[in-house]
Amino acid sequence: MSKRSDQAKVLFIIEMIERVEMIVARHHGIVNALEDQEGELALFMAISQIGEGLQRLGEETLKAYALHDEKKFAYATRNYIVHDYDGVDKHIIEEVIRTHLPLLKEKLSGTVS
């Protein structure tokens, strides 16, 4: 995979995190967004896209920015949402949004030149 290709993927992941932030802000909080049907669906989709995007980063990029743990966690979260839609625990998604996404955004923002 080319470095430019991975840079585009990193930018896409950051964009998805920013969309999550916008959805949460529009609903005046994570819990409100998850209680709204459209908000919930939008958050689930964006988080799934983040997991998919990290999964597609090249090994060099993953190593360079120590993203292996984030990749595993994000892809596991993606699979949880996609394959257990009816049973998704919103408290888990809330924790992902509140804790993991800001840290991931901070880490990835340092990768963009």
N, CA, C and O atoms as CSV, one atom per row, in Angstrom:
chain,resi,resn,atom,element,x,y,z
A,1,MET,N,N,0.819,-1.183,0.000
A,1,MET,CA,C,0.000,0.000,0.000
A,1,MET,C,C,0.865,1.249,0.000
A,1,MET,O,O,1.886,1.315,0.686
A,2,SER,N,N,0.458,2.206,-0.753
A,2,SER,CA,C,1.243,3.432,-0.830
A,2,SER,C,C,1.009,4.287,0.401
A,2,SER,O,O,-0.035,4.210,1.048
A,3,LYS,N,N,2.011,5.107,0.708
A,3,LYS,CA,C,1.912,6.015,1.840
A,3,LYS,C,C,0.755,6.995,1.622
A,3,LYS,O,O,0.013,7.300,2.555
A,4,ARG,N,N,0.606,7.480,0.404
A,4,ARG,CA,C,-0.469,8.427,0.092
A,4,ARG,C,C,-1.836,7.778,0.318
A,4,ARG,O,O,-2.752,8.411,0.842
A,5,SER,N,N,-1.961,6.538,-0.074
A,5,SER,CA,C,-3.206,5.826,0.118
A,5,SER,C,C,-3.545,5.736,1.608
A,5,SER,O,O,-4.691,5.960,1.999
A,6,ASP,N,N,-2.570,5.413,2.422
A,6,ASP,CA,C,-2.798,5.337,3.861
A,6,ASP,C,C,-3.098,6.717,4.437
A,6,ASP,O,O,-3.902,6.843,5.361
A,7,GLN,N,N,-2.465,7.740,3.905
A,7,GLN,CA,C,-2.752,9.092,4.391
A,7,GLN,C,C,-4.219,9.446,4.114
A,7,GLN,O,O,-4.880,10.053,4.956
A,8,ALA,N,N,-4.717,9.075,2.955
A,8,ALA,CA,C,-6.122,9.325,2.633
A,8,ALA,C,C,-7.029,8.553,3.586
A,8,ALA,O,O,-8.073,9.063,3.993
A,9,LYS,N,N,-6.649,7.348,3.942
A,9,LYS,CA,C,-7.442,6.548,4.874
A,9,LYS,C,C,-7.437,7.180,6.263
A,9,LYS,O,O,-8.467,7.211,6.937
A,10,VAL,N,N,-6.295,7.678,6.687
A,10,VAL,CA,C,-6.202,8.351,7.982
A,10,VAL,C,C,-7.108,9.576,7.995
A,10,VAL,O,O,-7.832,9.805,8.964
A,11,LEU,N,N,-7.071,10.358,6.930
A,11,LEU,CA,C,-7.942,11.535,6.838
A,11,LEU,C,C,-9.418,11.141,6.885
A,11,LEU,O,O,-10.225,11.833,7.506
A,12,PHE,N,N,-9.770,10.040,6.234
A,12,PHE,CA,C,-11.145,9.559,6.249
A,12,PHE,C,C,-11.566,9.162,7.663
A,12,PHE,O,O,-12.678,9.474,8.091
A,13,ILE,N,N,-10.690,8.478,8.385
A,13,ILE,CA,C,-10.999,8.059,9.756
A,13,ILE,C,C,-11.201,9.289,10.638
A,13,ILE,O,O,-12.136,9.339,11.437
A,14,ILE,N,N,-10.326,10.272,10.491
A,14,ILE,CA,C,-10.477,11.516,11.256
A,14,ILE,C,C,-11.812,12.180,10.912
A,14,ILE,O,O,-12.507,12.677,11.799
A,15,GLU,N,N,-12.166,12.189,9.636
A,15,GLU,CA,C,-13.443,12.769,9.214
A,15,GLU,C,C,-14.621,12.033,9.865
A,15,GLU,O,O,-15.584,12.671,10.291
A,16,MET,N,N,-14.556,10.721,9.944
A,16,MET,CA,C,-15.623,9.949,10.574
A,16,MET,C,C,-15.710,10.267,12.071
A,16,MET,O,O,-16.808,10.370,12.618
A,17,ILE,N,N,-14.577,10.419,12.725
A,17,ILE,CA,C,-14.586,10.797,14.147
A,17,ILE,C,C,-15.222,12.173,14.307
A,17,ILE,O,O,-16.000,12.396,15.234
A,18,GLU,N,N,-14.895,13.086,13.413
A,18,GLU,CA,C,-15.487,14.429,13.475
A,18,GLU,C,C,-16.991,14.389,13.205
A,18,GLU,O,O,-17.741,15.195,13.755
A,19,ARG,N,N,-17.429,13.468,12.371
A,19,ARG,CA,C,-18.873,13.310,12.147
A,19,ARG,C,C,-19.561,12.806,13.407
A,19,ARG,O,O,-20.665,13.240,13.736
A,20,VAL,N,N,-18.906,11.888,14.109
A,20,VAL,CA,C,-19.448,11.424,15.391
A,20,VAL,C,C,-19.578,12.610,16.339
A,20,VAL,O,O,-20.599,12.767,17.007
A,21,GLU,N,N,-18.548,13.437,16.394
A,21,GLU,CA,C,-18.585,14.621,17.259
A,21,GLU,C,C,-19.734,15.546,16.874
A,21,GLU,O,O,-20.410,16.087,17.749
A,22,MET,N,N,-19.961,15.735,15.578
A,22,MET,CA,C,-21.056,16.599,15.106
A,22,MET,C,C,-22.425,16.025,15.478
A,22,MET,O,O,-23.318,16.759,15.901
A,23,ILE,N,N,-22.581,14.727,15.319
A,23,ILE,CA,C,-23.853,14.081,15.662
A,23,ILE,C,C,-24.132,14.241,17.147
A,23,ILE,O,O,-25.249,14.568,17.547
A,24,VAL,N,N,-23.117,14.011,17.955
A,24,VAL,CA,C,-23.262,14.148,19.408
A,24,VAL,C,C,-23.601,15.593,19.766
A,24,VAL,O,O,-24.483,15.838,20.589
A,25,ALA,N,N,-22.913,16.543,19.157
A,25,ALA,CA,C,-23.178,17.962,19.443
A,25,ALA,C,C,-24.596,18.345,19.023
A,25,ALA,O,O,-25.288,19.056,19.751
A,26,ARG,N,N,-25.024,17.884,17.874
A,26,ARG,CA,C,-26.359,18.193,17.362
A,26,ARG,C,C,-27.457,17.673,18.289
A,26,ARG,O,O,-28.536,18.257,18.380
A,27,HIS,N,N,-27.169,16.579,18.966
A,27,HIS,CA,C,-28.153,15.967,19.872
A,27,HIS,C,C,-27.920,16.378,21.331
A,27,HIS,O,O,-28.608,15.899,22.233
A,28,HIS,N,N,-26.963,17.251,21.549
A,28,HIS,CA,C,-26.663,17.742,22.901
A,28,HIS,C,C,-26.237,16.623,23.837
A,28,HIS,O,O,-26.638,16.583,25.000
A,29,GLY,N,N,-25.419,15.714,23.318
A,29,GLY,CA,C,-24.855,14.671,24.163
A,29,GLY,C,C,-24.919,13.294,23.536
A,29,GLY,O,O,-25.728,13.018,22.649
A,30,ILE,N,N,-24.041,12.447,24.028
A,30,ILE,CA,C,-23.937,11.084,23.498
A,30,ILE,C,C,-25.220,10.297,23.771
A,30,ILE,O,O,-25.759,9.642,22.879
A,31,VAL,N,N,-25.698,10.369,25.004
A,31,VAL,CA,C,-26.892,9.597,25.377
A,31,VAL,C,C,-28.082,10.021,24.535
A,31,VAL,O,O,-28.828,9.172,24.046
A,32,ASN,N,N,-28.271,11.324,24.358
A,32,ASN,CA,C,-29.381,11.810,23.528
A,32,ASN,C,C,-29.250,11.315,22.094
A,32,ASN,O,O,-30.242,10.926,21.478
A,33,ALA,N,N,-28.038,11.328,21.563
A,33,ALA,CA,C,-27.815,10.866,20.184
A,33,ALA,C,C,-28.143,9.386,20.060
A,33,ALA,O,O,-28.735,8.959,19.069
A,34,LEU,N,N,-27.758,8.602,21.065
A,34,LEU,CA,C,-28.027,7.164,21.016
A,34,LEU,C,C,-29.499,6.835,21.262
A,34,LEU,O,O,-29.967,5.765,20.875
A,35,GLU,N,N,-30.220,7.737,21.895
A,35,GLU,CA,C,-31.657,7.526,22.122
A,35,GLU,C,C,-32.497,7.914,20.907
A,35,GLU,O,O,-33.647,7.493,20.779
A,36,ASP,N,N,-31.918,8.713,20.021
A,36,ASP,CA,C,-32.600,9.125,18.795
A,36,ASP,C,C,-32.324,8.083,17.717
A,36,ASP,O,O,-31.173,7.705,17.502
A,37,GLN,N,N,-33.363,7.620,17.045
A,37,GLN,CA,C,-33.200,6.554,16.054
A,37,GLN,C,C,-32.200,6.924,14.956
A,37,GLN,O,O,-31.311,6.138,14.631
A,38,GLU,N,N,-32.348,8.111,14.391
A,38,GLU,CA,C,-31.417,8.535,13.335
A,38,GLU,C,C,-30.016,8.755,13.884
A,38,GLU,O,O,-29.030,8.406,13.235
A,39,GLY,N,N,-29.927,9.333,15.075
A,39,GLY,CA,C,-28.624,9.542,15.698
A,39,GLY,C,C,-27.913,8.229,15.952
A,39,GLY,O,O,-26.719,8.091,15.683
A,40,GLU,N,N,-28.655,7.270,16.470
A,40,GLU,CA,C,-28.090,5.951,16.734
A,40,GLU,C,C,-27.551,5.315,15.458
A,40,GLU,O,O,-26.418,4.835,15.422
A,41,LEU,N,N,-28.368,5.318,14.418
A,41,LEU,CA,C,-27.943,4.713,13.152
A,41,LEU,C,C,-26.715,5.421,12.572
A,41,LEU,O,O,-25.797,4.773,12.069
A,42,ALA,N,N,-26.708,6.741,12.645
A,42,ALA,CA,C,-25.573,7.506,12.127
A,42,ALA,C,C,-24.306,7.209,12.922
A,42,ALA,O,O,-23.233,7.049,12.340
A,43,LEU,N,N,-24.421,7.134,14.233
A,43,LEU,CA,C,-23.249,6.821,15.066
A,43,LEU,C,C,-22.749,5.411,14.783
A,43,LEU,O,O,-21.545,5.192,14.650
A,44,PHE,N,N,-23.665,4.460,14.692
A,44,PHE,CA,C,-23.259,3.092,14.398
A,44,PHE,C,C,-22.526,3.007,13.058
A,44,PHE,O,O,-21.518,2.311,12.939
A,45,MET,N,N,-23.036,3.714,12.057
A,45,MET,CA,C,-22.390,3.688,10.743
A,45,MET,C,C,-21.005,4.312,10.795
A,45,MET,O,O,-20.050,3.741,10.266
A,46,ALA,N,N,-20.882,5.471,11.422
A,46,ALA,CA,C,-19.583,6.146,11.491
A,46,ALA,C,C,-18.566,5.302,12.245
A,46,ALA,O,O,-17.414,5.199,11.823
A,47,ILE,N,N,-18.975,4.699,13.354
A,47,ILE,CA,C,-18.057,3.860,14.127
A,47,ILE,C,C,-17.663,2.625,13.322
A,47,ILE,O,O,-16.514,2.189,13.379
A,48,SER,N,N,-18.594,2.070,12.585
A,48,SER,CA,C,-18.281,0.934,11.709
A,48,SER,C,C,-17.269,1.332,10.644
A,48,SER,O,O,-16.348,0.574,10.341
A,49,GLN,N,N,-17.441,2.526,10.076
A,49,GLN,CA,C,-16.506,3.022,9.055
A,49,GLN,C,C,-15.106,3.236,9.645
A,49,GLN,O,O,-14.103,2.975,8.981
A,50,ILE,N,N,-15.046,3.701,10.869
A,50,ILE,CA,C,-13.747,3.890,11.534
A,50,ILE,C,C,-13.048,2.542,11.684
A,50,ILE,O,O,-11.859,2.421,11.389
A,51,GLY,N,N,-13.778,1.539,12.137
A,51,GLY,CA,C,-13.198,0.203,12.283
A,51,GLY,C,C,-12.727,-0.364,10.962
A,51,GLY,O,O,-11.650,-0.953,10.876
A,52,GLU,N,N,-13.537,-0.186,9.936
A,52,GLU,CA,C,-13.171,-0.669,8.603
A,52,GLU,C,C,-11.949,0.071,8.073
A,52,GLU,O,O,-11.057,-0.538,7.483
A,53,GLY,N,N,-11.909,1.386,8.282
A,53,GLY,CA,C,-10.772,2.180,7.818
A,53,GLY,C,C,-9.469,1.771,8.476
A,53,GLY,O,O,-8.445,1.642,7.805
A,54,LEU,N,N,-9.499,1.567,9.773
A,54,LEU,CA,C,-8.281,1.131,10.476
A,54,LEU,C,C,-7.844,-0.250,10.001
A,54,LEU,O,O,-6.651,-0.527,9.880
A,55,GLN,N,N,-8.812,-1.105,9.737
A,55,GLN,CA,C,-8.505,-2.458,9.259
A,55,GLN,C,C,-7.747,-2.424,7.936
A,55,GLN,O,O,-6.953,-3.320,7.649
A,56,ARG,N,N,-7.990,-1.396,7.134
A,56,ARG,CA,C,-7.405,-1.320,5.797
A,56,ARG,C,C,-6.069,-0.564,5.745
A,56,ARG,O,O,-5.462,-0.451,4.680
A,57,LEU,N,N,-5.612,-0.049,6.893
A,57,LEU,CA,C,-4.305,0.623,6.900
A,57,LEU,C,C,-3.190,-0.397,6.713
A,57,LEU,O,O,-3.274,-1.527,7.193
A,58,GLY,N,N,-2.150,0.022,6.009
A,58,GLY,CA,C,-1.011,-0.843,5.768
A,58,GLY,C,C,-0.190,-1.079,7.031
A,58,GLY,O,O,-0.219,-0.287,7.973
A,59,GLU,N,N,0.526,-2.166,7.025
A,59,GLU,CA,C,1.344,-2.560,8.177
A,59,GLU,C,C,2.362,-1.489,8.557
A,59,GLU,O,O,2.607,-1.256,9.740
A,60,GLU,N,N,2.946,-0.846,7.573
A,60,GLU,CA,C,3.933,0.202,7.840
A,60,GLU,C,C,3.310,1.356,8.638
A,60,GLU,O,O,3.911,1.855,9.588
A,61,THR,N,N,2.140,1.759,8.255
A,61,THR,CA,C,1.448,2.840,8.959
A,61,THR,C,C,1.045,2.405,10.363
A,61,THR,O,O,1.187,3.166,11.320
A,62,LEU,N,N,0.546,1.191,10.481
A,62,LEU,CA,C,0.160,0.677,11.795
A,62,LEU,C,C,1.357,0.662,12.750
A,62,LEU,O,O,1.240,1.040,13.915
A,63,LYS,N,N,2.504,0.220,12.240
A,63,LYS,CA,C,3.717,0.185,13.058
A,63,LYS,C,C,4.215,1.583,13.377
A,63,LYS,O,O,4.556,1.880,14.521
A,64,ALA,N,N,4.255,2.425,12.384
A,64,ALA,CA,C,4.817,3.769,12.558
A,64,ALA,C,C,4.081,4.557,13.637
A,64,ALA,O,O,4.694,5.350,14.352
A,65,TYR,N,N,2.801,4.351,13.757
A,65,TYR,CA,C,2.013,5.124,14.711
A,65,TYR,C,C,1.405,4.266,15.815
A,65,TYR,O,O,0.476,4.692,16.501
A,66,ALA,N,N,1.930,3.064,15.981
A,66,ALA,CA,C,1.502,2.162,17.055
A,66,ALA,C,C,-0.025,2.047,17.113
A,66,ALA,O,O,-0.640,2.309,18.146
A,67,LEU,N,N,-0.612,1.656,16.002
A,67,LEU,CA,C,-2.074,1.572,15.898
A,67,LEU,C,C,-2.615,0.145,15.956
A,67,LEU,O,O,-3.803,-0.065,15.712
A,68,HIS,N,N,-1.774,-0.840,16.273
A,68,HIS,CA,C,-2.249,-2.223,16.257
A,68,HIS,C,C,-3.392,-2.458,17.248
A,68,HIS,O,O,-4.386,-3.099,16.905
A,69,ASP,N,N,-3.259,-1.952,18.456
A,69,ASP,CA,C,-4.323,-2.141,19.452
A,69,ASP,C,C,-5.597,-1.425,19.024
A,69,ASP,O,O,-6.694,-1.968,19.156
A,70,GLU,N,N,-5.452,-0.199,18.509
A,70,GLU,CA,C,-6.605,0.554,18.050
A,70,GLU,C,C,-7.301,-0.158,16.896
A,70,GLU,O,O,-8.530,-0.190,16.818
A,71,LYS,N,N,-6.497,-0.726,16.004
A,71,LYS,CA,C,-7.059,-1.452,14.869
A,71,LYS,C,C,-7.896,-2.629,15.354
A,71,LYS,O,O,-9.025,-2.818,14.901
A,72,LYS,N,N,-7.355,-3.408,16.259
A,72,LYS,CA,C,-8.075,-4.581,16.771
A,72,LYS,C,C,-9.360,-4.166,17.488
A,72,LYS,O,O,-10.422,-4.744,17.258
A,73,PHE,N,N,-9.253,-3.167,18.351
A,73,PHE,CA,C,-10.414,-2.716,19.118
A,73,PHE,C,C,-11.490,-2.142,18.199
A,73,PHE,O,O,-12.667,-2.479,18.324
A,74,ALA,N,N,-11.079,-1.273,17.278
A,74,ALA,CA,C,-12.040,-0.620,16.387
A,74,ALA,C,C,-12.716,-1.633,15.474
A,74,ALA,O,O,-13.916,-1.528,15.217
A,75,TYR,N,N,-11.960,-2.619,14.978
A,75,TYR,CA,C,-12.561,-3.607,14.099
A,75,TYR,C,C,-13.487,-4.542,14.881
A,75,TYR,O,O,-14.516,-4.975,14.363
A,76,ALA,N,N,-13.124,-4.849,16.113
A,76,ALA,CA,C,-13.993,-5.660,16.962
A,76,ALA,C,C,-15.292,-4.905,17.255
A,76,ALA,O,O,-16.370,-5.500,17.273
A,77,THR,N,N,-15.185,-3.600,17.482
A,77,THR,CA,C,-16.374,-2.780,17.717
A,77,THR,C,C,-17.244,-2.754,16.465
A,77,THR,O,O,-18.467,-2.864,16.544
A,78,ARG,N,N,-16.600,-2.606,15.315
A,78,ARG,CA,C,-17.319,-2.624,14.036
A,78,ARG,C,C,-18.083,-3.935,13.881
A,78,ARG,O,O,-19.262,-3.934,13.526
A,79,ASN,N,N,-17.413,-5.043,14.145
A,79,ASN,CA,C,-18.059,-6.351,14.017
A,79,ASN,C,C,-19.207,-6.504,15.014
A,79,ASN,O,O,-20.242,-7.087,14.693
A,80,TYR,N,N,-19.019,-5.985,16.208
A,80,TYR,CA,C,-20.062,-6.034,17.229
A,80,TYR,C,C,-21.321,-5.317,16.738
A,80,TYR,O,O,-22.431,-5.830,16.882
A,81,ILE,N,N,-21.145,-4.143,16.165
A,81,ILE,CA,C,-22.279,-3.369,15.658
A,81,ILE,C,C,-22.917,-4.067,14.459
A,81,ILE,O,O,-24.138,-4.218,14.403
A,82,VAL,N,N,-22.106,-4.487,13.514
A,82,VAL,CA,C,-22.612,-5.030,12.258
A,82,VAL,C,C,-23.280,-6.397,12.440
A,82,VAL,O,O,-24.283,-6.697,11.791
A,83,HIS,N,N,-22.720,-7.213,13.320
A,83,HIS,CA,C,-23.215,-8.588,13.422
A,83,HIS,C,C,-24.143,-8.838,14.608
A,83,HIS,O,O,-24.698,-9.930,14.731
A,84,ASP,N,N,-24.322,-7.853,15.478
A,84,ASP,CA,C,-25.222,-8.029,16.619
A,84,ASP,C,C,-26.080,-6.785,16.780
A,84,ASP,O,O,-26.263,-6.279,17.887
A,85,TYR,N,N,-26.600,-6.301,15.668
A,85,TYR,CA,C,-27.317,-5.023,15.653
A,85,TYR,C,C,-28.432,-4.958,16.690
A,85,TYR,O,O,-28.538,-3.968,17.414
A,86,ASP,N,N,-29.243,-5.967,16.776
A,86,ASP,CA,C,-30.376,-5.944,17.704
A,86,ASP,C,C,-29.943,-5.959,19.163
A,86,ASP,O,O,-30.683,-5.526,20.045
A,87,GLY,N,N,-28.748,-6.457,19.405
A,87,GLY,CA,C,-28.307,-6.586,20.784
A,87,GLY,C,C,-27.195,-5.646,21.190
A,87,GLY,O,O,-26.553,-5.878,22.215
A,88,VAL,N,N,-26.941,-4.598,20.434
A,88,VAL,CA,C,-25.841,-3.686,20.753
A,88,VAL,C,C,-26.146,-2.964,22.057
A,88,VAL,O,O,-27.201,-2.350,22.211
A,89,ASP,N,N,-25.213,-3.048,22.984
A,89,ASP,CA,C,-25.328,-2.365,24.268
A,89,ASP,C,C,-24.865,-0.921,24.067
A,89,ASP,O,O,-23.689,-0.671,23.802
A,90,LYS,N,N,-25.784,0.013,24.192
A,90,LYS,CA,C,-25.477,1.417,23.939
A,90,LYS,C,C,-24.472,1.972,24.931
A,90,LYS,O,O,-23.793,2.955,24.634
A,91,HIS,N,N,-24.362,1.357,26.112
A,91,HIS,CA,C,-23.364,1.805,27.080
A,91,HIS,C,C,-21.944,1.552,26.561
A,91,HIS,O,O,-21.029,2.334,26.818
A,92,ILE,N,N,-21.779,0.463,25.837
A,92,ILE,CA,C,-20.473,0.164,25.236
A,92,ILE,C,C,-20.154,1.196,24.171
A,92,ILE,O,O,-19.034,1.704,24.110
A,93,ILE,N,N,-21.125,1.509,23.337
A,93,ILE,CA,C,-20.919,2.507,22.279
A,93,ILE,C,C,-20.655,3.878,22.893
A,93,ILE,O,O,-19.813,4.628,22.399
A,94,GLU,N,N,-21.366,4.206,23.962
A,94,GLU,CA,C,-21.121,5.470,24.662
A,94,GLU,C,C,-19.672,5.550,25.137
A,94,GLU,O,O,-19.024,6.585,24.980
A,95,GLU,N,N,-19.168,4.474,25.710
A,95,GLU,CA,C,-17.780,4.441,26.192
A,95,GLU,C,C,-16.793,4.592,25.033
A,95,GLU,O,O,-15.781,5.281,25.159
A,96,VAL,N,N,-17.090,3.954,23.924
A,96,VAL,CA,C,-16.236,4.091,22.736
A,96,VAL,C,C,-16.177,5.559,22.306
A,96,VAL,O,O,-15.101,6.090,22.032
A,97,ILE,N,N,-17.328,6.199,22.251
A,97,ILE,CA,C,-17.399,7.598,21.804
A,97,ILE,C,C,-16.728,8.523,22.817
A,97,ILE,O,O,-15.995,9.436,22.437
A,98,ARG,N,N,-16.972,8.292,24.079
A,98,ARG,CA,C,-16.473,9.177,25.128
A,98,ARG,C,C,-14.965,9.026,25.354
A,98,ARG,O,O,-14.271,10.014,25.592
A,99,THR,N,N,-14.462,7.798,25.278
A,99,THR,CA,C,-13.085,7.524,25.674
A,99,THR,C,C,-12.154,7.211,24.507
A,99,THR,O,O,-11.091,7.816,24.370
A,100,HIS,N,N,-12.559,6.270,23.678
A,100,HIS,CA,C,-11.643,5.751,22.661
A,100,HIS,C,C,-11.491,6.653,21.436
A,100,HIS,O,O,-10.382,6.829,20.930
A,101,LEU,N,N,-12.584,7.216,20.963
A,101,LEU,CA,C,-12.491,8.040,19.758
A,101,LEU,C,C,-11.649,9.297,19.948
A,101,LEU,O,O,-10.862,9.624,19.059
A,102,PRO,N,N,-11.774,10.023,21.068
A,102,PRO,CA,C,-10.898,11.195,21.236
A,102,PRO,C,C,-9.413,10.831,21.246
A,102,PRO,O,O,-8.588,11.556,20.689
A,103,LEU,N,N,-9.079,9.719,21.873
A,103,LEU,CA,C,-7.681,9.278,21.903
A,103,LEU,C,C,-7.204,8.874,20.510
A,103,LEU,O,O,-6.081,9.185,20.114
A,104,LEU,N,N,-8.065,8.181,19.778
A,104,LEU,CA,C,-7.717,7.786,18.415
A,104,LEU,C,C,-7.541,9.013,17.532
A,104,LEU,O,O,-6.599,9.080,16.743
A,105,LYS,N,N,-8.429,9.971,17.658
A,105,LYS,CA,C,-8.324,11.196,16.854
A,105,LYS,C,C,-7.013,11.925,17.146
A,105,LYS,O,O,-6.326,12.378,16.231
A,106,GLU,N,N,-6.682,12.028,18.409
A,106,GLU,CA,C,-5.431,12.690,18.798
A,106,GLU,C,C,-4.229,11.970,18.198
A,106,GLU,O,O,-3.319,12.602,17.662
A,107,LYS,N,N,-4.233,10.663,18.292
A,107,LYS,CA,C,-3.129,9.874,17.756
A,107,LYS,C,C,-3.027,10.028,16.233
A,107,LYS,O,O,-1.937,10.232,15.698
A,108,LEU,N,N,-4.150,9.931,15.551
A,108,LEU,CA,C,-4.149,10.016,14.092
A,108,LEU,C,C,-3.867,11.429,13.605
A,108,LEU,O,O,-3.257,11.600,12.549
A,109,SER,N,N,-4.286,12.426,14.332
A,109,SER,CA,C,-4.039,13.807,13.913
A,109,SER,C,C,-2.547,14.103,13.852
A,109,SER,O,O,-2.121,14.963,13.081
A,110,GLY,N,N,-1.770,13.422,14.630
A,110,GLY,CA,C,-0.316,13.573,14.579
A,110,GLY,C,C,0.294,12.929,13.351
A,110,GLY,O,O,1.453,13.194,13.030
A,111,THR,N,N,-0.477,12.068,12.639
A,111,THR,CA,C,0.042,11.369,11.467
A,111,THR,C,C,-0.144,12.160,10.192
A,111,THR,O,O,0.493,11.870,9.180
A,112,VAL,N,N,-1.009,13.155,10.230
A,112,VAL,CA,C,-1.340,13.888,8.994
A,112,VAL,C,C,-0.374,15.049,8.840
A,112,VAL,O,O,-0.216,15.869,9.744
A,113,SER,N,N,0.272,15.105,7.678
A,113,SER,CA,C,1.232,16.207,7.457
A,113,SER,C,C,0.622,17.328,6.681
A,113,SER,O,O,1.289,18.326,6.410
